[in-house]
Every structure is written in C-alpha cells, then in structure tokens.
Amino acid sequence: MSEIVLHHCHQARSVRSLWLLYELDVPFTLVMHDFGKELRSEAYLAKHPLGRVPCLEIDGRVLFETGAITEYLCEKFESSLGRKAGDPERMEWLQWLHYAETVAVHGASLTQQHIVIFEDKDRSPMVMKLEARRLEKALEVLDAQLQGRKYLLSDFSAVDVSVGYSVFVAQHFVGLGQFKALSGWMARLRDRGAFAKALLSNGKTSIYQREFYGILN
Ligand SMILES: N[C@@H](CCC(=O)N[C@@H](CS)C(=O)NCC(=O)O)C(=O)O
C-alpha cells in the first residue's frame, strides 16, 4: 500500500479528510500546518498551487479539493461510506457531498468577516448579514432532509462527514437551536470518536475563540 500524507490546519476544511481517514481506519501521516506563511512556502505551493488545505499525497500523486479527496478515498478503499456508481443512493450522495461546499463557503466568508479581517472598520455589516441569512437558509434545507432520519442518507456515510464539518463551522454564526433535527444529527456526529479526533488541536490555536463582531450579538 502506498504511503498517505494529509496536510491539515486545525479546524480547516481538511478536518473532513482527516475525519474520513480516521473513519476508514487506514494508516497515514498527518502534517499539521499553521495558517499563514507556511502554506505559501515554495515546497507547499508545489503540492497545492493555492497554498490551501487539505492536500493529500497518495499513490505517488497529490490531490486537493475535499470533495475529490472524499470520492477518491471512498473508491480506493471500497468503503461503505461511499456510494458507488449504480448504487440507488449515488445521486443523493453526490448532491450532499457538493452541498457541503455550498454551506462551507458561507461559513468561510463569515470567518473572514469576523475573524480574519481584524479591524472593525474593514468589516462589512451588510456582507455579514447577507451571509448569515444565506447560511441559515442552507441549514434549513439540511434540517428538512434530516426530519425523521438519523443521517443524511439511509446510513452514516462520507457525506455526513463532509456536511458535518460545514455545520461545525456554521454553528459559530447561526444558532442551531432552531433546527431540532439538525441539532440531533450534530450530537450523533459528535459522539463519533473519529470526529472528536479530527478536531484535536495538537497545540494549534482555535480560530473560533475570538470574540465575534457585534452585529450578531
Ligand atoms: N474548496 C476547497 C477549499 C479549500 C480552502 O479554501 N481551504 C482553506 C481552509 S478552510 C485554506 O486552506 N485557507 C488557507 C489560505 O487561504 O491561506 C476544498 O474544499 O478543499
């Protein structure tokens, strides 16, 4: 078996790939980076041209984009967490896999507004309001899908991992209390040891510990 290396930043989208690797229970090497200059080094840019995470070294090649990594890993290990072509749930599996990014982009935009942009004067209350509302609508769709279900599909799968991370970020900006089914699903995901392990900081600081900008308080 070829060596697998995952490049990851604490609480970044690479949590999805890390969590999935733990669920798959396959051997791999974890390389944790700090956000910032480290991701813009010549050596790292040679792996990921935008200097982002995740980035997976596998089968002697380098793969980036969480959706692609999820699909590739499920296929490679023929995991029941994936849904193969021809599976009755294949279409829905692909839909939720990509929906995870729809949710994540609002979370990323809000993280940028609340945390990455440091000065209040540089933040946009309008962008924050719009993004929070669009995120809330995106969560509504998940809450509807989860009515009467334990997981997004008939059983726990890699799309719970992908969307689960997006909702982990979203909950810093939109209260989940209004979404009963979604909250129950998050609680079930949190009970999974693999999720908890993928959220371990390993000494890195949490980007979500900063106090949020007043607009949502
Ligand atoms: N669509 C990409 C997004 C990757 C991405 O934007 N990752 C962020 C972390 S959540 C990143 O690496 N940011 C660091 C930077 O831009 O410097 C994916 O799903 O892998």
The ligand as an SDF file (V2000), in Angstrom:
LIG
                    3D

 20 19  0  0  0  0  0  0  0  0999 V2000
  -12.8670   24.0310   -1.9970 N   0  0  0  0  0  0  0  0  0  0  0  0
  -11.6280   23.7820   -1.2990 C   0  0  0  0  0  0  0  0  0  0  0  0
  -11.3620   24.9360   -0.3390 C   0  0  0  0  0  0  0  0  0  0  0  0
  -10.0110   24.8330    0.3490 C   0  0  0  0  0  0  0  0  0  0  0  0
   -9.7790   26.0440    1.2520 C   0  0  0  0  0  0  0  0  0  0  0  0
  -10.1400   27.1790    0.9300 O   0  0  0  0  0  0  0  0  0  0  0  0
   -9.1740   25.8010    2.4370 N   0  0  0  0  0  0  0  0  0  0  0  0
   -8.9110   26.8760    3.3770 C   0  0  0  0  0  0  0  0  0  0  0  0
   -9.1510   26.3980    4.7990 C   0  0  0  0  0  0  0  0  0  0  0  0
  -10.8400   26.0430    5.1460 S   0  0  0  0  0  0  0  0  0  0  0  0
   -7.4440   27.2640    3.3320 C   0  0  0  0  0  0  0  0  0  0  0  0
   -6.5960   26.4370    3.1390 O   0  0  0  0  0  0  0  0  0  0  0  0
   -7.1380   28.5360    3.5950 N   0  0  0  0  0  0  0  0  0  0  0  0
   -5.8060   28.9690    3.7730 C   0  0  0  0  0  0  0  0  0  0  0  0
   -5.4600   30.1370    2.9100 C   0  0  0  0  0  0  0  0  0  0  0  0
   -6.2510   30.5030    2.0270 O   0  0  0  0  0  0  0  0  0  0  0  0
   -4.3810   30.6630    3.1340 O   0  0  0  0  0  0  0  0  0  0  0  0
  -11.7130   22.4430   -0.5970 C   0  0  0  0  0  0  0  0  0  0  0  0
  -12.8490   22.0150   -0.2980 O   0  0  0  0  0  0  0  0  0  0  0  0
  -10.7050   21.7760   -0.3720 O   0  0  0  0  0  0  0  0  0  0  0  0
  1  2  1  0
  2  3  1  0
  2 18  1  0
  3  4  1  0
  4  5  1  0
  5  6  2  0
  5  7  1  0
  7  8  1  0
  8  9  1  0
  8 11  1  0
  9 10  1  0
 11 12  2  0
 11 13  1  0
 13 14  1  0
 14 15  1  0
 15 16  2  0
 15 17  1  0
 18 19  2  0
 18 20  1  0
M  END
$$$$
